[in-house]
């Protein structure tokens, strides 16, 4: 198992102290003027919180980095932006990275993003509260919406349906923005949909919908949902900057994972989600170490359901 170990820290104070020692960034009390500029593309999910915290707390600057963050509409857009050279680093779900890899467009995962954990699910498969659908077989021949066709949402729904007695090959998957899925479900234009937070909490609290199951859990009880990545050539030419970015983001996650309330203002300002919506919401667990074992289940499931052309070793994405 490929593993990049990171020291365990218990507070932002210790993290700041560590970075000040291992990455000296002050000279005679003045912040170094020579900082490596990194342009970073990301989506607005909760899995960006460690980066926002690290930037707000000055941790990147202490590590010798000046990070500029751009919010893009999708992981696919972030992937394309990094491959075009517009940005040095991006965050995306694993499926675009896997497809790019198989097409010969190499990327290297340098730090973990969000971790899906069945013990703390931030994504659930929903049906109308009065629907007769109770099992996977009840979805045979039905319409299920997903934010992106042939992406991780469709993969998760198909896996759940098959694992619960259904036949996903009979299901008609349609692409529909998550913000529109709840109303489509209520109006019976679709039969089921998987919602992620914060749309999930808003839908379940309305009383109009019923949880059918943990669709993402059908991929694996735990897997890497998103990742920070860069082009291998850039990483090879800028190893110190790549390592500093990865270290700061992963170690910042140690703080944000246990300080959800404190990070609401940061996350709300960036995502545009009202701070009040975070109350009772299942917050994302962000990875603190990069492990091939967290990536392989997604590759295997995507190959099984022909979301990607064929399977391969997760080590190929992080070597």
C-alpha positions as CSV (number, residue, x, y, z in Angstrom):
1,X,0.0,0.0,0.0
2,X,1.4,3.3,-1.0
3,X,1.2,5.7,1.9
4,X,2.5,9.2,2.6
5,X,2.7,9.5,6.4
6,X,2.0,12.9,8.0
7,X,2.6,13.9,11.7
8,X,-0.4,13.9,13.9
9,X,-1.2,17.4,15.2
10,X,-3.9,18.4,17.6
11,X,-4.2,22.2,17.1
12,X,-3.6,25.0,14.7
13,X,-1.0,26.4,17.1
14,X,1.1,23.3,16.8
15,X,0.6,23.2,13.0
16,X,1.8,26.8,12.7
17,X,4.8,26.1,14.9
18,X,5.8,23.1,12.8
19,X,5.5,25.0,9.6
20,X,7.6,27.8,11.0
21,X,10.3,25.4,11.9
22,X,10.3,23.1,8.9
23,X,9.6,25.9,6.4
24,X,11.2,29.1,7.7
25,X,9.4,32.0,6.2
26,X,10.5,35.0,8.3
27,X,13.7,37.0,8.3
28,X,14.1,39.5,11.2
29,X,10.4,39.4,11.8
30,X,9.6,40.2,8.2
31,X,7.6,37.8,6.0
32,X,9.8,36.6,3.1
33,X,9.2,38.6,-0.1
34,X,10.1,35.7,-2.3
35,X,7.1,33.4,-2.3
36,X,6.2,30.8,-4.8
37,X,3.0,31.7,-6.5
38,X,0.5,28.9,-7.0
39,X,-2.8,29.3,-9.0
40,X,-5.3,26.7,-7.7
41,X,-8.6,25.7,-9.3
42,X,-11.3,24.1,-7.2
43,X,-15.0,23.5,-6.9
44,X,-17.0,24.9,-4.0
45,X,-17.6,21.8,-2.0
46,X,-17.0,21.3,1.7
47,X,-13.8,19.5,0.8
48,X,-12.1,22.8,0.1
49,X,-12.3,23.9,3.7
50,X,-8.7,22.9,4.7
51,X,-7.3,25.0,1.9
52,X,-9.5,28.0,2.9
53,X,-8.4,27.6,6.5
54,X,-4.7,27.3,5.6
55,X,-5.0,30.4,3.5
56,X,-6.8,32.4,6.2
57,X,-4.4,31.3,8.9
58,X,-1.3,32.3,6.8
59,X,-0.1,28.7,6.8
60,X,0.7,28.8,3.0
61,X,2.7,32.0,3.5
62,X,4.7,30.4,6.3
63,X,5.5,27.5,4.0
64,X,6.8,29.9,1.4
65,X,3.7,29.9,-0.9
66,X,1.4,32.5,-2.2
67,X,-1.8,30.7,-3.2
68,X,-4.5,32.2,-5.4
69,X,-7.7,30.3,-5.4
70,X,-10.3,30.3,-8.3
71,X,-13.7,28.7,-7.9
72,X,-14.8,26.7,-10.9
73,X,-18.2,25.1,-11.7
74,X,-17.0,21.5,-11.8
75,X,-14.1,19.1,-11.2
76,X,-14.0,18.5,-15.0
77,X,-13.5,22.2,-15.5
78,X,-10.7,22.2,-12.9
79,X,-9.1,19.2,-14.6
80,X,-9.1,20.9,-18.0
81,X,-7.8,24.1,-16.5
82,X,-4.8,22.3,-15.0
83,X,-4.0,20.4,-18.2
84,X,-4.1,23.6,-20.2
85,X,-1.5,25.1,-17.9
86,X,-3.8,27.9,-16.6
87,X,-3.5,26.6,-13.1
88,X,-0.7,24.6,-11.4
89,X,-3.0,22.7,-9.0
90,X,-6.6,21.7,-9.1
91,X,-9.2,19.7,-7.1
92,X,-11.5,17.2,-8.8
93,X,-13.4,14.0,-8.1
94,X,-11.4,10.9,-9.1
95,X,-13.4,10.0,-12.2
96,X,-12.1,12.8,-14.4
97,X,-8.6,12.1,-13.3
98,X,-9.0,8.4,-14.1
99,X,-10.4,9.1,-17.5
100,X,-7.6,11.5,-18.3
101,X,-5.0,9.0,-17.2
102,X,-6.4,6.3,-19.5
103,X,-6.4,8.8,-22.4
104,X,-2.7,9.5,-21.8
105,X,-3.2,12.9,-20.1
106,X,-1.2,12.3,-17.0
107,X,-1.9,13.9,-13.7
108,X,-0.5,13.2,-10.3
109,X,-2.5,13.3,-7.1
110,X,-0.4,15.2,-4.5
111,X,-2.8,15.5,-1.6
112,X,-6.1,14.0,-0.5
113,X,-9.4,15.9,-0.7
114,X,-12.7,14.7,0.7
115,X,-13.0,11.2,2.2
116,X,-16.4,9.4,1.9
117,X,-17.0,7.5,5.1
118,X,-20.2,5.4,5.6
119,X,-20.1,6.3,9.3
120,X,-20.6,9.9,8.4
121,X,-22.4,10.0,5.0
122,X,-22.7,13.3,3.2
123,X,-24.5,11.7,0.3
124,X,-27.8,9.7,0.3
125,X,-30.2,8.2,-2.2
126,X,-33.6,9.7,-1.9
127,X,-37.1,9.0,-3.1
128,X,-40.4,10.8,-2.6
129,X,-41.8,10.3,0.9
130,X,-44.9,8.6,-0.5
131,X,-43.1,6.5,-3.1
132,X,-43.6,2.7,-3.2
133,X,-39.9,2.2,-4.0
134,X,-38.3,0.2,-1.1
135,X,-35.6,-1.9,-2.8
136,X,-33.1,-1.8,-5.6
137,X,-35.4,-3.9,-7.7
138,X,-38.1,-1.3,-7.4
139,X,-35.9,1.1,-9.5
140,X,-35.7,-1.3,-12.5
141,X,-36.9,0.7,-15.5
142,X,-37.2,3.9,-13.5
143,X,-35.5,7.3,-14.0
144,X,-32.7,8.4,-11.7
145,X,-31.0,11.8,-11.9
146,X,-27.3,12.5,-11.4
147,X,-25.3,15.7,-11.6
148,X,-23.0,14.3,-14.3
149,X,-23.5,11.3,-16.5
150,X,-20.8,8.7,-16.3
151,X,-19.4,10.3,-13.1
152,X,-19.2,9.2,-9.5
153,X,-22.9,9.9,-8.8
154,X,-24.1,7.5,-11.5
155,X,-21.5,5.0,-10.5
156,X,-22.7,5.0,-6.9
157,X,-26.4,4.8,-7.8
158,X,-25.8,1.9,-10.2
159,X,-23.8,0.0,-7.6
160,X,-26.4,0.5,-4.9
161,X,-29.2,-0.7,-7.1
162,X,-27.4,-3.8,-8.1
163,X,-26.4,-4.6,-4.5
164,X,-30.0,-4.3,-3.4
165,X,-31.6,-6.7,-5.8
166,X,-32.1,-4.4,-8.9
167,X,-30.6,-4.3,-12.4
168,X,-29.0,-0.9,-13.0
169,X,-28.7,-1.6,-16.7
170,X,-32.5,-1.1,-17.0
171,X,-32.4,2.3,-15.2
172,X,-32.5,5.5,-17.3
173,X,-29.9,7.9,-15.8
174,X,-30.5,11.6,-16.7
175,X,-28.2,14.5,-16.0
176,X,-29.7,17.1,-13.7
177,X,-28.1,19.8,-11.5
178,X,-28.4,18.8,-7.8
179,X,-30.1,22.1,-7.1
180,X,-33.0,21.1,-9.3
181,X,-33.2,17.4,-8.3
182,X,-35.4,17.8,-5.2
183,X,-38.1,19.6,-7.1
184,X,-37.9,17.1,-10.0
185,X,-38.4,14.3,-7.4
186,X,-41.3,16.1,-5.8
187,X,-42.9,16.6,-9.1
188,X,-42.4,12.9,-10.1
189,X,-40.3,13.8,-13.1
190,X,-37.7,11.4,-11.7
191,X,-38.0,8.4,-9.4
192,X,-34.8,8.8,-7.3
193,X,-31.7,10.9,-6.9
194,X,-28.6,11.1,-4.7
195,X,-28.1,14.4,-3.0
196,X,-25.0,15.6,-1.3
197,X,-24.7,18.2,1.4
198,X,-26.0,20.9,1.8
199,X,-28.8,20.0,-0.6
200,X,-29.3,16.7,1.3
201,X,-30.1,18.4,4.7
202,X,-32.4,20.9,3.0
203,X,-34.3,18.0,1.3
204,X,-34.5,15.6,4.3
205,X,-35.6,18.4,6.7
206,X,-38.6,19.2,4.4
207,X,-40.3,15.9,5.2
208,X,-41.0,15.5,1.5
209,X,-38.5,12.8,0.8
210,X,-37.3,9.5,2.2
211,X,-33.8,8.0,2.4
212,X,-33.6,4.9,0.3
213,X,-30.0,4.1,1.1
214,X,-26.3,5.1,1.1
215,X,-25.5,5.0,-2.6
216,X,-21.9,6.1,-2.1
217,X,-21.4,3.4,0.4
218,X,-22.0,0.9,-2.4
219,X,-18.6,1.8,-3.9
220,X,-16.9,1.1,-0.6
221,X,-17.3,2.0,3.1
222,X,-14.4,4.4,2.8
223,X,-12.9,5.9,-0.3
224,X,-11.2,9.1,-1.5
225,X,-14.0,11.3,-3.0
226,X,-11.8,14.1,-4.4
227,X,-8.1,15.0,-4.6
228,X,-5.7,17.8,-5.2
229,X,-3.6,17.1,-8.3
230,X,-1.1,18.6,-10.7
231,X,0.7,17.7,-14.0
232,X,3.6,15.4,-13.4
233,X,6.0,17.7,-15.3
234,X,5.1,20.6,-13.0
235,X,5.6,18.4,-9.9
236,X,9.0,17.2,-11.1
237,X,10.1,20.8,-11.8
238,X,8.7,22.2,-8.6
239,X,9.1,19.4,-6.0
240,X,9.5,21.8,-3.0
241,X,6.3,23.8,-3.9
242,X,4.3,20.6,-4.5
243,X,5.4,19.1,-1.2
244,X,4.8,22.3,0.8
245,X,1.2,22.6,-0.7
246,X,0.4,18.9,0.0
247,X,1.8,19.1,3.6
248,X,-0.1,22.3,4.5
249,X,-3.4,21.1,3.0
250,X,-3.3,17.7,4.6
251,X,-2.2,18.9,8.0
252,X,-4.7,21.7,7.9
253,X,-7.3,19.0,7.5
254,X,-6.3,17.6,10.9
255,X,-7.5,20.9,12.4
256,X,-10.7,21.5,10.3
257,X,-11.9,17.9,10.7
258,X,-12.3,18.5,14.4
259,X,-13.3,22.2,14.3
260,X,-16.3,22.3,12.1
261,X,-18.1,25.1,13.8
262,X,-15.1,27.4,13.6
263,X,-14.8,26.9,9.8
264,X,-18.4,27.7,8.9
265,X,-17.7,31.4,8.2
266,X,-14.8,30.5,5.9
267,X,-16.7,27.8,4.0
268,X,-19.9,29.8,3.8
269,X,-18.1,32.9,2.3
270,X,-16.5,30.7,-0.4
271,X,-19.3,28.4,-1.3
272,X,-22.1,30.9,-1.1
273,X,-24.1,28.5,1.2
274,X,-25.7,30.4,4.0
275,X,-24.0,29.8,7.4
276,X,-27.4,28.7,8.8
277,X,-27.5,25.8,6.3
278,X,-24.4,24.3,8.0
279,X,-26.4,23.7,11.2
280,X,-27.0,19.9,11.4
281,X,-25.3,19.3,8.1
282,X,-22.9,16.4,7.8
283,X,-19.6,18.0,7.1
284,X,-17.0,16.5,4.9
285,X,-14.2,14.5,6.4
286,X,-11.0,15.6,4.6
287,X,-8.0,13.3,4.1
288,X,-4.8,13.7,6.2
289,X,-2.7,11.1,4.3
290,X,-2.6,9.9,0.7
291,X,-3.3,6.2,0.4
292,X,-3.7,4.1,-2.7
293,X,-6.1,1.9,-0.7
294,X,-8.6,4.8,-0.6
295,X,-8.4,5.3,-4.4
296,X,-8.5,1.7,-5.6
297,X,-12.1,1.0,-4.8
298,X,-13.3,3.8,-7.1
299,X,-11.1,2.6,-9.9
300,X,-12.4,-0.9,-9.6
301,X,-16.0,0.1,-9.4
302,X,-15.7,2.5,-12.3
303,X,-14.1,-0.2,-14.5
304,X,-16.9,-2.7,-13.5
305,X,-19.6,-0.3,-14.6
306,X,-17.7,0.9,-17.7
307,X,-17.4,4.5,-16.4
308,X,-13.8,4.1,-17.4
309,X,-12.4,1.9,-20.2
310,X,-10.4,-0.4,-17.9
311,X,-9.0,-0.8,-14.4
312,X,-5.4,0.0,-13.3
313,X,-3.4,0.3,-10.1
314,X,-4.1,3.4,-8.0
315,X,-0.3,3.8,-7.6
316,X,-0.2,5.1,-11.2
317,X,-2.1,8.2,-10.0
318,X,0.2,9.0,-7.1
319,X,3.6,7.7,-8.0
